[in-house]
Amino acid sequence: MQETKHFINIEQRKNLTVSGVESVVAFSEVKIILSLLSGGRISVVGTGLKIVGFSKTSGLFEAEGSITGVSYGAKSFASRLFK
């Protein structure tokens, strides 16, 4: 698998920008899960989260709200098996 570079920028714990995003897997006011082009996932947790913009073409994702945490994870085995 080719490694795709990405960045995460959080400003004042209120504005989030992520590059290299393939898709939005799930979202609510308290959690957003993003699938990365590199095959991993990013989970964003907080309160009052809302998606401001997402371009599938450029892979740029933007959200705002009160961000309390960001974590990386891998895709589940089932999602890799049935790709």
mmCIF file of the N, C-alpha and C atoms, coordinates in Angstrom:
data_MODEL
# 
_entry.id   MODEL 
# 
loop_
_atom_site.group_PDB 
_atom_site.id 
_atom_site.type_symbol 
_atom_site.label_atom_id 
_atom_site.label_alt_id 
_atom_site.label_comp_id 
_atom_site.label_asym_id 
_atom_site.label_entity_id 
_atom_site.label_seq_id 
_atom_site.pdbx_PDB_ins_code 
_atom_site.Cartn_x 
_atom_site.Cartn_y 
_atom_site.Cartn_z 
_atom_site.occupancy 
_atom_site.B_iso_or_equiv 
_atom_site.pdbx_formal_charge 
_atom_site.auth_seq_id 
_atom_site.auth_comp_id 
_atom_site.auth_asym_id 
_atom_site.auth_atom_id 
_atom_site.pdbx_PDB_model_num 
ATOM 1   N N  . MET A 1 1  ? 0.850   -1.180 0.000  1.00 0.00 ? 1  MET A N  1 
ATOM 2   C CA . MET A 1 1  ? 0.000   0.000  0.000  1.00 0.00 ? 1  MET A CA 1 
ATOM 3   C C  . MET A 1 1  ? 0.896   1.243  0.000  1.00 0.00 ? 1  MET A C  1 
ATOM 4   N N  . GLN A 1 2  ? 0.573   2.179  -0.866 1.00 0.00 ? 2  GLN A N  1 
ATOM 5   C CA . GLN A 1 2  ? 1.355   3.416  -0.955 1.00 0.00 ? 2  GLN A CA 1 
ATOM 6   C C  . GLN A 1 2  ? 0.995   4.334  0.209  1.00 0.00 ? 2  GLN A C  1 
ATOM 7   N N  . GLU A 1 3  ? 2.021   4.866  0.859  1.00 0.00 ? 3  GLU A N  1 
ATOM 8   C CA . GLU A 1 3  ? 1.813   5.768  1.991  1.00 0.00 ? 3  GLU A CA 1 
ATOM 9   C C  . GLU A 1 3  ? 1.464   7.154  1.474  1.00 0.00 ? 3  GLU A C  1 
ATOM 10  N N  . THR A 1 4  ? 0.323   7.676  1.863  1.00 0.00 ? 4  THR A N  1 
ATOM 11  C CA . THR A 1 4  ? -0.123  8.999  1.461  1.00 0.00 ? 4  THR A CA 1 
ATOM 12  C C  . THR A 1 4  ? 0.054   9.946  2.632  1.00 0.00 ? 4  THR A C  1 
ATOM 13  N N  . LYS A 1 5  ? 0.718   11.071 2.390  1.00 0.00 ? 5  LYS A N  1 
ATOM 14  C CA . LYS A 1 5  ? 0.932   12.043 3.457  1.00 0.00 ? 5  LYS A CA 1 
ATOM 15  C C  . LYS A 1 5  ? -0.359  12.801 3.745  1.00 0.00 ? 5  LYS A C  1 
ATOM 16  N N  . HIS A 1 6  ? -0.488  13.193 5.002  1.00 0.00 ? 6  HIS A N  1 
ATOM 17  C CA . HIS A 1 6  ? -1.626  14.022 5.397  1.00 0.00 ? 6  HIS A CA 1 
ATOM 18  C C  . HIS A 1 6  ? -1.190  14.913 6.560  1.00 0.00 ? 6  HIS A C  1 
ATOM 19  N N  . PHE A 1 7  ? -2.015  15.895 6.852  1.00 0.00 ? 7  PHE A N  1 
ATOM 20  C CA . PHE A 1 7  ? -1.750  16.732 8.020  1.00 0.00 ? 7  PHE A CA 1 
ATOM 21  C C  . PHE A 1 7  ? -3.035  16.940 8.796  1.00 0.00 ? 7  PHE A C  1 
ATOM 22  N N  . ILE A 1 8  ? -2.858  17.260 10.073 1.00 0.00 ? 8  ILE A N  1 
ATOM 23  C CA . ILE A 1 8  ? -3.970  17.635 10.951 1.00 0.00 ? 8  ILE A CA 1 
ATOM 24  C C  . ILE A 1 8  ? -3.606  18.972 11.559 1.00 0.00 ? 8  ILE A C  1 
ATOM 25  N N  . ASN A 1 9  ? -4.526  19.916 11.466 1.00 0.00 ? 9  ASN A N  1 
ATOM 26  C CA . ASN A 1 9  ? -4.312  21.233 12.064 1.00 0.00 ? 9  ASN A CA 1 
ATOM 27  C C  . ASN A 1 9  ? -5.514  21.542 12.964 1.00 0.00 ? 9  ASN A C  1 
ATOM 28  N N  . ILE A 1 10 ? -5.239  21.832 14.224 1.00 0.00 ? 10 ILE A N  1 
ATOM 29  C CA . ILE A 1 10 ? -6.296  22.203 15.175 1.00 0.00 ? 10 ILE A CA 1 
ATOM 30  C C  . ILE A 1 10 ? -5.971  23.595 15.693 1.00 0.00 ? 10 ILE A C  1 
ATOM 31  N N  . GLU A 1 11 ? -6.901  24.513 15.522 1.00 0.00 ? 11 GLU A N  1 
ATOM 32  C CA . GLU A 1 11 ? -6.722  25.892 15.981 1.00 0.00 ? 11 GLU A CA 1 
ATOM 33  C C  . GLU A 1 11 ? -7.633  26.165 17.175 1.00 0.00 ? 11 GLU A C  1 
ATOM 34  N N  . GLN A 1 12 ? -7.027  26.541 18.284 1.00 0.00 ? 12 GLN A N  1 
ATOM 35  C CA . GLN A 1 12 ? -7.753  26.934 19.496 1.00 0.00 ? 12 GLN A CA 1 
ATOM 36  C C  . GLN A 1 12 ? -8.739  25.855 19.974 1.00 0.00 ? 12 GLN A C  1 
ATOM 37  N N  . ARG A 1 13 ? -8.482  24.597 19.629 1.00 0.00 ? 13 ARG A N  1 
ATOM 38  C CA . ARG A 1 13 ? -9.378  23.475 19.974 1.00 0.00 ? 13 ARG A CA 1 
ATOM 39  C C  . ARG A 1 13 ? -10.794 23.683 19.445 1.00 0.00 ? 13 ARG A C  1 
ATOM 40  N N  . LYS A 1 14 ? -10.942 24.525 18.417 1.00 0.00 ? 14 LYS A N  1 
ATOM 41  C CA . LYS A 1 14 ? -12.266 24.810 17.867 1.00 0.00 ? 14 LYS A CA 1 
ATOM 42  C C  . LYS A 1 14 ? -12.382 24.534 16.374 1.00 0.00 ? 14 LYS A C  1 
ATOM 43  N N  . ASN A 1 15 ? -11.294 24.661 15.622 1.00 0.00 ? 15 ASN A N  1 
ATOM 44  C CA . ASN A 1 15 ? -11.314 24.453 14.176 1.00 0.00 ? 15 ASN A CA 1 
ATOM 45  C C  . ASN A 1 15 ? -10.343 23.345 13.799 1.00 0.00 ? 15 ASN A C  1 
ATOM 46  N N  . LEU A 1 16 ? -10.812 22.385 13.015 1.00 0.00 ? 16 LEU A N  1 
ATOM 47  C CA . LEU A 1 16 ? -10.017 21.233 12.617 1.00 0.00 ? 16 LEU A CA 1 
ATOM 48  C C  . LEU A 1 16 ? -9.926  21.177 11.101 1.00 0.00 ? 16 LEU A C  1 
ATOM 49  N N  . THR A 1 17 ? -8.711  20.961 10.593 1.00 0.00 ? 17 THR A N  1 
ATOM 50  C CA . THR A 1 17 ? -8.490  20.740 9.165  1.00 0.00 ? 17 THR A CA 1 
ATOM 51  C C  . THR A 1 17 ? -7.639  19.486 9.018  1.00 0.00 ? 17 THR A C  1 
ATOM 52  N N  . VAL A 1 18 ? -8.071  18.576 8.146  1.00 0.00 ? 18 VAL A N  1 
ATOM 53  C CA . VAL A 1 18 ? -7.338  17.341 7.899  1.00 0.00 ? 18 VAL A CA 1 
ATOM 54  C C  . VAL A 1 18 ? -7.214  17.164 6.387  1.00 0.00 ? 18 VAL A C  1 
ATOM 55  N N  . SER A 1 19 ? -6.014  16.839 5.910  1.00 0.00 ? 19 SER A N  1 
ATOM 56  C CA . SER A 1 19 ? -5.834  16.533 4.492  1.00 0.00 ? 19 SER A CA 1 
ATOM 57  C C  . SER A 1 19 ? -5.639  15.028 4.337  1.00 0.00 ? 19 SER A C  1 
ATOM 58  N N  . GLY A 1 20 ? -5.775  14.528 3.111  1.00 0.00 ? 20 GLY A N  1 
ATOM 59  C CA . GLY A 1 20 ? -5.599  13.105 2.847  1.00 0.00 ? 20 GLY A CA 1 
ATOM 60  C C  . GLY A 1 20 ? -6.769  12.263 3.284  1.00 0.00 ? 20 GLY A C  1 
ATOM 61  N N  . VAL A 1 21 ? -7.976  12.856 3.314  1.00 0.00 ? 21 VAL A N  1 
ATOM 62  C CA . VAL A 1 21 ? -9.171  12.143 3.752  1.00 0.00 ? 21 VAL A CA 1 
ATOM 63  C C  . VAL A 1 21 ? -9.862  11.504 2.547  1.00 0.00 ? 21 VAL A C  1 
ATOM 64  N N  . GLU A 1 22 ? -10.180 10.230 2.680  1.00 0.00 ? 22 GLU A N  1 
ATOM 65  C CA . GLU A 1 22 ? -10.878 9.498  1.623  1.00 0.00 ? 22 GLU A CA 1 
ATOM 66  C C  . GLU A 1 22 ? -12.393 9.644  1.757  1.00 0.00 ? 22 GLU A C  1 
ATOM 67  N N  . SER A 1 23 ? -12.900 9.507  2.997  1.00 0.00 ? 23 SER A N  1 
ATOM 68  C CA . SER A 1 23 ? -14.343 9.605  3.214  1.00 0.00 ? 23 SER A CA 1 
ATOM 69  C C  . SER A 1 23 ? -14.647 9.875  4.688  1.00 0.00 ? 23 SER A C  1 
ATOM 70  N N  . VAL A 1 24 ? -15.874 10.301 4.926  1.00 0.00 ? 24 VAL A N  1 
ATOM 71  C CA . VAL A 1 24 ? -16.392 10.473 6.283  1.00 0.00 ? 24 VAL A CA 1 
ATOM 72  C C  . VAL A 1 24 ? -17.164 9.198  6.589  1.00 0.00 ? 24 VAL A C  1 
ATOM 73  N N  . VAL A 1 25 ? -16.671 8.407  7.538  1.00 0.00 ? 25 VAL A N  1 
ATOM 74  C CA . VAL A 1 25 ? -17.279 7.125  7.873  1.00 0.00 ? 25 VAL A CA 1 
ATOM 75  C C  . VAL A 1 25 ? -18.529 7.322  8.720  1.00 0.00 ? 25 VAL A C  1 
ATOM 76  N N  . ALA A 1 26 ? -18.433 8.194  9.733  1.00 0.00 ? 26 ALA A N  1 
ATOM 77  C CA . ALA A 1 26 ? -19.555 8.457  10.635 1.00 0.00 ? 26 ALA A CA 1 
ATOM 78  C C  . ALA A 1 26 ? -19.376 9.834  11.255 1.00 0.00 ? 26 ALA A C  1 
ATOM 79  N N  . PHE A 1 27 ? -20.500 10.449 11.595 1.00 0.00 ? 27 PHE A N  1 
ATOM 80  C CA . PHE A 1 27 ? -20.400 11.737 12.281 1.00 0.00 ? 27 PHE A CA 1 
ATOM 81  C C  . PHE A 1 27 ? -21.619 11.988 13.144 1.00 0.00 ? 27 PHE A C  1 
ATOM 82  N N  . SER A 1 28 ? -21.384 12.705 14.232 1.00 0.00 ? 28 SER A N  1 
ATOM 83  C CA . SER A 1 28 ? -22.439 13.178 15.121 1.00 0.00 ? 28 SER A CA 1 
ATOM 84  C C  . SER A 1 28 ? -21.900 14.430 15.788 1.00 0.00 ? 28 SER A C  1 
ATOM 85  N N  . GLU A 1 29 ? -22.652 14.998 16.708 1.00 0.00 ? 29 GLU A N  1 
ATOM 86  C CA . GLU A 1 29 ? -22.191 16.195 17.410 1.00 0.00 ? 29 GLU A CA 1 
ATOM 87  C C  . GLU A 1 29 ? -21.054 15.907 18.379 1.00 0.00 ? 29 GLU A C  1 
ATOM 88  N N  . VAL A 1 30 ? -20.817 14.617 18.691 1.00 0.00 ? 30 VAL A N  1 
ATOM 89  C CA . VAL A 1 30 ? -19.783 14.262 19.658 1.00 0.00 ? 30 VAL A CA 1 
ATOM 90  C C  . VAL A 1 30 ? -18.629 13.444 19.074 1.00 0.00 ? 30 VAL A C  1 
ATOM 91  N N  . LYS A 1 31 ? -18.771 12.928 17.831 1.00 0.00 ? 31 LYS A N  1 
ATOM 92  C CA . LYS A 1 31 ? -17.691 12.116 17.259 1.00 0.00 ? 31 LYS A CA 1 
ATOM 93  C C  . LYS A 1 31 ? -17.755 12.132 15.732 1.00 0.00 ? 31 LYS A C  1 
ATOM 94  N N  . ILE A 1 32 ? -16.576 12.263 15.118 1.00 0.00 ? 32 ILE A N  1 
ATOM 95  C CA . ILE A 1 32 ? -16.440 12.183 13.670 1.00 0.00 ? 32 ILE A CA 1 
ATOM 96  C C  . ILE A 1 32 ? -15.358 11.152 13.380 1.00 0.00 ? 32 ILE A C  1 
ATOM 97  N N  . ILE A 1 33 ? -15.640 10.216 12.471 1.00 0.00 ? 33 ILE A N  1 
ATOM 98  C CA . ILE A 1 33 ? -14.659 9.212  12.079 1.00 0.00 ? 33 ILE A CA 1 
ATOM 99  C C  . ILE A 1 33 ? -14.359 9.401  10.598 1.00 0.00 ? 33 ILE A C  1 
ATOM 100 N N  . LEU A 1 34 ? -13.065 9.573  10.291 1.00 0.00 ? 34 LEU A N  1 
ATOM 101 C CA . LEU A 1 34 ? -12.616 9.799  8.926  1.00 0.00 ? 34 LEU A CA 1 
ATOM 102 C C  . LEU A 1 34 ? -11.760 8.633  8.456  1.00 0.00 ? 34 LEU A C  1 
ATOM 103 N N  . SER A 1 35 ? -11.926 8.246  7.199  1.00 0.00 ? 35 SER A N  1 
ATOM 104 C CA . SER A 1 35 ? -11.097 7.234  6.572  1.00 0.00 ? 35 SER A CA 1 
ATOM 105 C C  . SER A 1 35 ? -10.036 7.957  5.748  1.00 0.00 ? 35 SER A C  1 
ATOM 106 N N  . LEU A 1 36 ? -8.777  7.576  5.933  1.00 0.00 ? 36 LEU A N  1 
ATOM 107 C CA . LEU A 1 36 ? -7.671  8.234  5.241  1.00 0.00 ? 36 LEU A CA 1 
ATOM 108 C C  . LEU A 1 36 ? -7.297  7.492  3.966  1.00 0.00 ? 36 LEU A C  1 
ATOM 109 N N  . LEU A 1 37 ? -6.744  8.220  3.013  1.00 0.00 ? 37 LEU A N  1 
ATOM 110 C CA . LEU A 1 37 ? -6.273  7.617  1.773  1.00 0.00 ? 37 LEU A CA 1 
ATOM 111 C C  . LEU A 1 37 ? -5.185  6.586  2.034  1.00 0.00 ? 37 LEU A C  1 
ATOM 112 N N  . SER A 1 38 ? -4.440  6.757  3.122  1.00 0.00 ? 38 SER A N  1 
ATOM 113 C CA . SER A 1 38 ? -3.357  5.832  3.476  1.00 0.00 ? 38 SER A CA 1 
ATOM 114 C C  . SER A 1 38 ? -3.869  4.528  4.084  1.00 0.00 ? 38 SER A C  1 
ATOM 115 N N  . GLY A 1 39 ? -5.180  4.438  4.324  1.00 0.00 ? 39 GLY A N  1 
ATOM 116 C CA . GLY A 1 39 ? -5.763  3.211  4.847  1.00 0.00 ? 39 GLY A CA 1 
ATOM 117 C C  . GLY A 1 39 ? -6.136  3.255  6.311  1.00 0.00 ? 39 GLY A C  1 
ATOM 118 N N  . GLY A 1 40 ? -5.703  4.238  7.055  1.00 0.00 ? 40 GLY A N  1 
ATOM 119 C CA . GLY A 1 40 ? -6.041  4.332  8.473  1.00 0.00 ? 40 GLY A CA 1 
ATOM 120 C C  . GLY A 1 40 ? -7.306  5.131  8.700  1.00 0.00 ? 40 GLY A C  1 
ATOM 121 N N  . ARG A 1 41 ? -7.592  5.357  9.940  1.00 0.00 ? 41 ARG A N  1 
ATOM 122 C CA . ARG A 1 41 ? -8.752  6.159  10.335 1.00 0.00 ? 41 ARG A CA 1 
ATOM 123 C C  . ARG A 1 41 ? -8.348  7.164  11.400 1.00 0.00 ? 41 ARG A C  1 
ATOM 124 N N  . ILE A 1 42 ? -9.085  8.261  11.445 1.00 0.00 ? 42 ILE A N  1 
ATOM 125 C CA . ILE A 1 42 ? -8.917  9.265  12.491 1.00 0.00 ? 42 ILE A CA 1 
ATOM 126 C C  . ILE A 1 42 ? -10.268 9.465  13.153 1.00 0.00 ? 42 ILE A C  1 
ATOM 127 N N  . SER A 1 43 ? -10.296 9.438  14.478 1.00 0.00 ? 43 SER A N  1 
ATOM 128 C CA . SER A 1 43 ? -11.508 9.725  15.245 1.00 0.00 ? 43 SER A CA 1 
ATOM 129 C C  . SER A 1 43 ? -11.325 11.050 15.958 1.00 0.00 ? 43 SER A C  1 
ATOM 130 N N  . VAL A 1 44 ? -12.301 11.916 15.817 1.00 0.00 ? 44 VAL A N  1 
ATOM 131 C CA . VAL A 1 44 ? -12.299 13.224 16.471 1.00 0.00 ? 44 VAL A CA 1 
ATOM 132 C C  . VAL A 1 44 ? -13.462 13.225 17.454 1.00 0.00 ? 44 VAL A C  1 
ATOM 133 N N  . VAL A 1 45 ? -13.199 13.549 18.713 1.00 0.00 ? 45 VAL A N  1 
ATOM 134 C CA . VAL A 1 45 ? -14.264 13.607 19.710 1.00 0.00 ? 45 VAL A CA 1 
ATOM 135 C C  . VAL A 1 45 ? -14.345 15.009 20.291 1.00 0.00 ? 45 VAL A C  1 
ATOM 136 N N  . GLY A 1 46 ? -15.535 15.369 20.726 1.00 0.00 ? 46 GLY A N  1 
ATOM 137 C CA . GLY A 1 46 ? -15.756 16.688 21.298 1.00 0.00 ? 46 GLY A CA 1 
ATOM 138 C C  . GLY A 1 46 ? -17.244 16.936 21.504 1.00 0.00 ? 46 GLY A C  1 
ATOM 139 N N  . THR A 1 47 ? -17.619 18.200 21.529 1.00 0.00 ? 47 THR A N  1 
ATOM 140 C CA . THR A 1 47 ? -19.026 18.571 21.654 1.00 0.00 ? 47 THR A CA 1 
ATOM 141 C C  . THR A 1 47 ? -19.360 19.629 20.601 1.00 0.00 ? 47 THR A C  1 
ATOM 142 N N  . GLY A 1 48 ? -20.577 19.603 20.130 1.00 0.00 ? 48 GLY A N  1 
ATOM 143 C CA . GLY A 1 48 ? -21.018 20.578 19.141 1.00 0.00 ? 48 GLY A CA 1 
ATOM 144 C C  . GLY A 1 48 ? -20.253 20.499 17.835 1.00 0.00 ? 48 GLY A C  1 
ATOM 145 N N  . LEU A 1 49 ? -19.773 19.307 17.482 1.00 0.00 ? 49 LEU A N  1 
ATOM 146 C CA . LEU A 1 49 ? -18.999 19.155 16.254 1.00 0.00 ? 49 LEU A CA 1 
ATOM 147 C C  . LEU A 1 49 ? -19.908 19.262 15.036 1.00 0.00 ? 49 LEU A C  1 
ATOM 148 N N  . LYS A 1 50 ? -19.427 19.962 14.024 1.00 0.00 ? 50 LYS A N  1 
ATOM 149 C CA . LYS A 1 50 ? -20.155 20.012 12.754 1.00 0.00 ? 50 LYS A CA 1 
ATOM 150 C C  . LYS A 1 50 ? -19.153 20.099 11.614 1.00 0.00 ? 50 LYS A C  1 
ATOM 151 N N  . ILE A 1 51 ? -19.509 19.471 10.510 1.00 0.00 ? 51 ILE A N  1 
ATOM 152 C CA . ILE A 1 51 ? -18.654 19.475 9.328  1.00 0.00 ? 51 ILE A CA 1 
ATOM 153 C C  . ILE A 1 51 ? -18.860 20.781 8.587  1.00 0.00 ? 51 ILE A C  1 
ATOM 154 N N  . VAL A 1 52 ? -17.768 21.493 8.334  1.00 0.00 ? 52 VAL A N  1 
ATOM 155 C CA . VAL A 1 52 ? -17.811 22.767 7.620  1.00 0.00 ? 52 VAL A CA 1 
ATOM 156 C C  . VAL A 1 52 ? -17.592 22.543 6.129  1.00 0.00 ? 52 VAL A C  1 
ATOM 157 N N  . GLY A 1 53 ? -16.734 21.582 5.792  1.00 0.00 ? 53 GLY A N  1 
ATOM 158 C CA . GLY A 1 53 ? -16.480 21.296 4.391  1.00 0.00 ? 53 GLY A CA 1 
ATOM 159 C C  . GLY A 1 53 ? -15.707 20.011 4.202  1.00 0.00 ? 53 GLY A C  1 
ATOM 160 N N  . PHE A 1 54 ? -15.942 19.362 3.057  1.00 0.00 ? 54 PHE A N  1 
ATOM 161 C CA . PHE A 1 54 ? -15.191 18.173 2.687  1.00 0.00 ? 54 PHE A CA 1 
ATOM 162 C C  . PHE A 1 54 ? -15.165 18.066 1.170  1.00 0.00 ? 54 PHE A C  1 
ATOM 163 N N  . SER A 1 55 ? -13.970 17.967 0.606  1.00 0.00 ? 55 SER A N  1 
ATOM 164 C CA . SER A 1 55 ? -13.794 17.785 -0.829 1.00 0.00 ? 55 SER A CA 1 
ATOM 165 C C  . SER A 1 55 ? -13.172 16.424 -1.071 1.00 0.00 ? 55 SER A C  1 
ATOM 166 N N  . LYS A 1 56 ? -13.929 15.522 -1.663 1.00 0.00 ? 56 LYS A N  1 
ATOM 167 C CA . LYS A 1 56 ? -13.409 14.196 -1.967 1.00 0.00 ? 56 LYS A CA 1 
ATOM 168 C C  . LYS A 1 56 ? -12.283 14.289 -3.002 1.00 0.00 ? 56 LYS A C  1 
ATOM 169 N N  . THR A 1 57 ? -12.366 15.274 -3.894 1.00 0.00 ? 57 THR A N  1 
ATOM 170 C CA . THR A 1 57 ? -11.350 15.456 -4.925 1.00 0.00 ? 57 THR A CA 1 
ATOM 171 C C  . THR A 1 57 ? -9.987  15.812 -4.331 1.00 0.00 ? 57 THR A C  1 
ATOM 172 N N  . SER A 1 58 ? -9.969  16.795 -3.428 1.00 0.00 ? 58 SER A N  1 
ATOM 173 C CA . SER A 1 58 ? -8.700  17.229 -2.833 1.00 0.00 ? 58 SER A CA 1 
ATOM 174 C C  . SER A 1 58 ? -8.361  16.474 -1.548 1.00 0.00 ? 58 SER A C  1 
ATOM 175 N N  . GLY A 1 59 ? -9.346  15.814 -0.928 1.00 0.00 ? 59 GLY A N  1 
ATOM 176 C CA . GLY A 1 59 ? -9.118  15.108 0.327  1.00 0.00 ? 59 GLY A CA 1 
ATOM 177 C C  . GLY A 1 59 ? -9.058  16.020 1.539  1.00 0.00 ? 59 GLY A C  1 
ATOM 178 N N  . LEU A 1 60 ? -9.504  17.277 1.376  1.00 0.00 ? 60 LEU A N  1 
ATOM 179 C CA . LEU A 1 60 ? -9.453  18.244 2.476  1.00 0.00 ? 60 LEU A CA 1 
ATOM 180 C C  . LEU A 1 60 ? -10.775 18.224 3.249  1.00 0.00 ? 60 LEU A C  1 
ATOM 181 N N  . PHE A 1 61 ? -10.667 18.087 4.575  1.00 0.00 ? 61 PHE A N  1 
ATOM 182 C CA . PHE A 1 61 ? -11.826 18.015 5.469  1.00 0.00 ? 61 PHE A CA 1 
ATOM 183 C C  . PHE A 1 61 ? -11.710 19.121 6.507  1.00 0.00 ? 61 PHE A C  1 
ATOM 184 N N  . GLU A 1 62 ? -12.834 19.792 6.809  1.00 0.00 ? 62 GLU A N  1 
ATOM 185 C CA . GLU A 1 62 ? -12.856 20.844 7.830  1.00 0.00 ? 62 GLU A CA 1 
ATOM 186 C C  . GLU A 1 62 ? -14.068 20.659 8.741  1.00 0.00 ? 62 GLU A C  1 
ATOM 187 N N  . ALA A 1 63 ? -13.848 20.859 10.033 1.00 0.00 ? 63 ALA A N  1 
ATOM 188 C CA . ALA A 1 63 ? -14.919 20.775 11.020 1.00 0.00 ? 63 ALA A CA 1 
ATOM 189 C C  . ALA A 1 63 ? -14.676 21.826 12.090 1.00 0.00 ? 63 ALA A C  1 
ATOM 190 N N  . GLU A 1 64 ? -15.742 22.125 12.835 1.00 0.00 ? 64 GLU A N  1 
ATOM 191 C CA . GLU A 1 64 ? -15.608 23.046 13.964 1.00 0.00 ? 64 GLU A CA 1 
ATOM 192 C C  . GLU A 1 64 ? -16.457 22.558 15.115 1.00 0.00 ? 64 GLU A C  1 
ATOM 193 N N  . GLY A 1 65 ? -16.153 23.053 16.293 1.00 0.00 ? 65 GLY A N  1 
ATOM 194 C CA . GLY A 1 65 ? -16.817 22.661 17.526 1.00 0.00 ? 65 GLY A CA 1 
ATOM 195 C C  . GLY A 1 65 ? -15.787 22.679 18.637 1.00 0.00 ? 65 GLY A C  1 
ATOM 196 N N  . SER A 1 66 ? -16.128 22.106 19.766 1.00 0.00 ? 66 SER A N  1 
ATOM 197 C CA . SER A 1 66 ? -15.200 22.011 20.887 1.00 0.00 ? 66 SER A CA 1 
ATOM 198 C C  . SER A 1 66 ? -14.514 20.647 20.823 1.00 0.00 ? 66 SER A C  1 
ATOM 199 N N  . ILE A 1 67 ? -13.257 20.629 20.366 1.00 0.00 ? 67 ILE A N  1 
ATOM 200 C CA . ILE A 1 67 ? -12.523 19.383 20.142 1.00 0.00 ? 67 ILE A CA 1 
ATOM 201 C C  . ILE A 1 67 ? -11.796 18.985 21.426 1.00 0.00 ? 67 ILE A C  1 
ATOM 202 N N  . THR A 1 68 ? -12.066 17.764 21.903 1.00 0.00 ? 68 THR A N  1 
ATOM 203 C CA . THR A 1 68 ? -11.421 17.280 23.124 1.00 0.00 ? 68 THR A CA 1 
ATOM 204 C C  . THR A 1 68 ? -10.407 16.171 22.873 1.00 0.00 ? 68 THR A C  1 
ATOM 205 N N  . GLY A 1 69 ? -10.441 15.557 21.680 1.00 0.00 ? 69 GLY A N  1 
ATOM 206 C CA . GLY A 1 69 ? -9.470  14.499 21.406 1.00 0.00 ? 69 GLY A CA 1 
ATOM 207 C C  . GLY A 1 69 ? -9.443  14.081 19.951 1.00 0.00 ? 69 GLY A C  1 
ATOM 208 N N  . VAL A 1 70 ? -8.275  13.601 19.532 1.00 0.00 ? 70 VAL A N  1 
ATOM 209 C CA . VAL A 1 70 ? -8.081  13.060 18.194 1.00 0.00 ? 70 VAL A CA 1 
ATOM 210 C C  . VAL A 1 70 ? -7.251  11.796 18.345 1.00 0.00 ? 70 VAL A C  1 
ATOM 211 N N  . SER A 1 71 ? -7.672  10.710 17.687 1.00 0.00 ? 71 SER A N  1 
ATOM 212 C CA . SER A 1 71 ? -6.894  9.467  17.770 1.00 0.00 ? 71 SER A CA 1 
ATOM 213 C C  . SER A 1 71 ? -6.852  8.779  16.413 1.00 0.00 ? 71 SER A C  1 
ATOM 214 N N  . TYR A 1 72 ? -5.755  8.046  16.211 1.00 0.00 ? 72 TYR A N  1 
ATOM 215 C CA . TYR A 1 72 ? -5.573  7.270  14.995 1.00 0.00 ? 72 TYR A CA 1 
ATOM 216 C C  . TYR A 1 72 ? -5.977  5.833  15.249 1.00 0.00 ? 72 TYR A C  1 
ATOM 217 N N  . GLY A 1 73 ? -6.446  5.180  14.211 1.00 0.00 ? 73 GLY A N  1 
ATOM 218 C CA . GLY A 1 73 ? -6.751  3.758  14.282 1.00 0.00 ? 73 GLY A CA 1 
ATOM 219 C C  . GLY A 1 73 ? -6.668  3.169  12.895 1.00 0.00 ? 73 GLY A C  1 
ATOM 220 N N  . ALA A 1 74 ? -6.637  1.859  12.824 1.00 0.00 ? 74 ALA A N  1 
ATOM 221 C CA . ALA A 1 74 ? -6.593  1.171  11.537 1.00 0.00 ? 74 ALA A CA 1 
ATOM 222 C C  . ALA A 1 74 ? -7.996  0.760  11.138 1.00 0.00 ? 74 ALA A C  1 
ATOM 223 N N  . LYS A 1 75 ? -8.169  0.486  9.860  1.00 0.00 ? 75 LYS A N  1 
ATOM 224 C CA . LYS A 1 75 ? -9.445  -0.041 9.404  1.00 0.00 ? 75 LYS A CA 1 
ATOM 225 C C  . LYS A 1 75 ? -9.631  -1.416 10.009 1.00 0.00 ? 75 LYS A C  1 
ATOM 226 N N  . SER A 1 76 ? -10.877 -1.792 10.224 1.00 0.00 ? 76 SER A N  1 
ATOM 227 C CA . SER A 1 76 ? -11.145 -3.103 10.778 1.00 0.00 ? 76 SER A CA 1 
ATOM 228 C C  . SER A 1 76 ? -10.801 -4.194 9.756  1.00 0.00 ? 76 SER A C  1 
ATOM 229 N N  . PHE A 1 77 ? -10.617 -5.393 10.239 1.00 0.00 ? 77 PHE A N  1 
ATOM 230 C CA . PHE A 1 77 ? -10.289 -6.512 9.367  1.00 0.00 ? 77 PHE A CA 1 
ATOM 231 C C  . PHE A 1 77 ? -11.385 -6.722 8.327  1.00 0.00 ? 77 PHE A C  1 
ATOM 232 N N  . ALA A 1 78 ? -12.627 -6.639 8.733  1.00 0.00 ? 78 ALA A N  1 
ATOM 233 C CA . ALA A 1 78 ? -13.750 -6.855 7.813  1.00 0.00 ? 78 ALA A CA 1 
ATOM 234 C C  . ALA A 1 78 ? -13.769 -5.818 6.694  1.00 0.00 ? 78 ALA A C  1 
ATOM 235 N N  . SER A 1 79 ? -13.481 -4.565 7.007  1.00 0.00 ? 79 SER A N  1 
ATOM 236 C CA . SER A 1 79 ? -13.489 -3.529 5.969  1.00 0.00 ? 79 SER A CA 1 
ATOM 237 C C  . SER A 1 79 ? -12.363 -3.733 4.968  1.00 0.00 ? 79 SER A C  1 
ATOM 238 N N  . ARG A 1 80 ? -11.222 -4.282 5.426  1.00 0.00 ? 80 ARG A N  1 
ATOM 239 C CA . ARG A 1 80 ? -10.124 -4.565 4.503  1.00 0.00 ? 80 ARG A CA 1 
ATOM 240 C C  . ARG A 1 80 ? -10.436 -5.805 3.672  1.00 0.00 ? 80 ARG A C  1 
ATOM 241 N N  . LEU A 1 81 ? -11.127 -6.783 4.252  1.00 0.00 ? 81 LEU A N  1 
ATOM 242 C CA . LEU A 1 81 ? -11.448 -8.019 3.571  1.00 0.00 ? 81 LEU A CA 1 
ATOM 243 C C  . LEU A 1 81 ? -12.458 -7.811 2.452  1.00 0.00 ? 81 LEU A C  1 
ATOM 244 N N  . PHE A 1 82 ? -13.468 -6.962 2.694  1.00 0.00 ? 82 PHE A N  1 
ATOM 245 C CA . PHE A 1 82 ? -14.545 -6.748 1.733  1.00 0.00 ? 82 PHE A CA 1 
ATOM 246 C C  . PHE A 1 82 ? -14.421 -5.450 0.964  1.00 0.00 ? 82 PHE A C  1 
ATOM 247 N N  . LYS A 1 83 ? -13.217 -4.993 0.729  1.00 0.00 ? 83 LYS A N  1 
ATOM 248 C CA . LYS A 1 83 ? -12.970 -3.737 0.050  1.00 0.00 ? 83 LYS A CA 1 
ATOM 249 C C  . LYS A 1 83 ? -13.420 -3.733 -1.372 1.00 0.00 ? 83 LYS A C  1 
# 
